[in-house]
Amino acid sequence: MVVLVITACPVGLRGQVTRWLLEISPGVFVGVLSRRVRELLWERVCELVKDGRAIMVYPAKNEQKLDFMIHRYDWEPIDLDGVNLVRRPHTGQALQSAAKPRAGWSKASRYRKVHRRRGG
């Protein structure tokens, strides 16, 4: 079983993909393909996707029983001890907020603030 997800792509590409796969939702295609057809279809998708993105998941002989190909996504595939994962890029803003919580966010700090105002 092959699953192909394409986003922000030209309408003509969706029409080309429906020759081999069934579109079950806008931009989500499923079907059974041989390895050769799958690779040729992936090349065609990469050529025609332009500014869009594409992910293809297909069966493989490995621990997870699947593999995937990614085109023009910020997320990158990595191999971690033989297991394929997708790593999301971390943003500096997320790191800053995680490293330094804002002042007064906890119940204890609010409790102290109220007691300081009352003078006790």
C-alpha positions in Angstrom: 0.0 0.0 0.0 1.3 3.4 -1.0 0.1 6.7 0.6 1.0 9.9 -1.2 0.2 13.3 0.4 0.6 16.5 -1.7 -0.1 20.0 -0.6 -0.1 23.3 -2.4 0.3 21.7 -5.7 -1.1 22.4 -9.2 -4.4 20.8 -10.1 -2.8 19.1 -13.1 -0.5 17.1 -10.7 -3.5 15.7 -8.8 -5.0 14.6 -12.1 -1.7 12.8 -13.1 -1.5 11.0 -9.8 -5.1 9.8 -10.0 -4.0 7.7 -13.0 -2.3 5.3 -10.5 -3.7 6.1 -7.1 -7.2 6.7 -5.6 -7.7 10.1 -4.1 -9.5 9.5 -0.8 -9.3 13.1 0.4 -8.0 16.3 -1.2 -4.3 15.8 -1.7 -4.3 12.3 -0.1 -3.8 9.3 -2.5 -3.6 5.6 -1.7 -3.1 2.5 -3.8 -0.9 -0.5 -4.6 2.1 0.1 -6.9 5.1 -1.8 -8.1 8.5 -0.4 -7.1 9.2 0.8 -10.6 5.9 2.6 -11.0 6.3 4.1 -7.5 9.7 5.5 -8.2 8.6 6.9 -11.6 5.6 8.5 -10.0 7.7 10.1 -7.3 10.0 11.6 -9.9 7.0 13.0 -11.7 5.6 14.4 -8.5 8.9 16.1 -7.6 9.0 17.7 -11.1 5.5 19.0 -11.1 4.9 20.0 -7.4 6.6 23.4 -7.9 6.1 25.3 -4.7 4.1 22.6 -3.0 5.2 19.7 -0.8 5.0 15.9 -1.1 5.3 12.9 1.2 5.2 9.3 0.1 4.9 6.3 2.5 5.4 2.8 1.1 6.1 -0.7 2.4 9.7 -1.8 3.0 11.6 -4.7 4.4 12.7 -3.1 7.7 11.8 -3.0 11.3 9.0 -0.6 10.8 7.7 -2.3 7.7 7.5 1.1 5.9 9.7 3.8 4.5 9.0 7.3 3.3 10.2 10.0 0.9 9.8 13.7 1.6 10.0 16.6 -0.9 10.2 20.3 0.1 9.2 19.9 3.8 10.9 21.6 6.7 10.9 18.3 8.5 13.8 16.1 7.7 14.0 12.3 7.8 16.7 10.8 10.0 17.8 7.3 10.8 18.1 6.6 14.5 19.6 3.1 15.2 17.8 1.6 12.2 14.5 3.3 12.8 13.4 6.0 10.4 12.0 9.1 12.1 11.1 12.6 11.0 12.8 15.5 12.9 11.0 18.8 13.2 13.2 21.9 13.1 13.2 23.7 16.4 12.7 27.4 16.4 14.5 29.9 18.6 11.3 31.2 20.0 10.2 27.8 21.2 13.6 27.3 22.9 13.5 30.7 24.6 10.0 30.2 26.0 10.9 26.7 27.2 14.2 27.9 28.8 12.8 30.9 30.7 9.2 30.8 32.0 7.5 34.1 32.3 7.4 35.7 35.8 4.3 35.0 37.8 3.1 31.9 35.9 2.7 29.5 38.8 0.1 29.3 41.6 2.9 29.7 44.2 4.0 33.0 42.7 0.5 34.3 42.6 0.0 33.2 46.2 3.2 35.1 47.3 2.1 38.2 45.4 -1.3 38.3 47.1 0.3 37.9 50.6 2.8 40.6 49.9 0.0 43.0 49.1 -1.8 42.2 52.3 1.4 42.8 54.3 1.6 39.3 55.7 
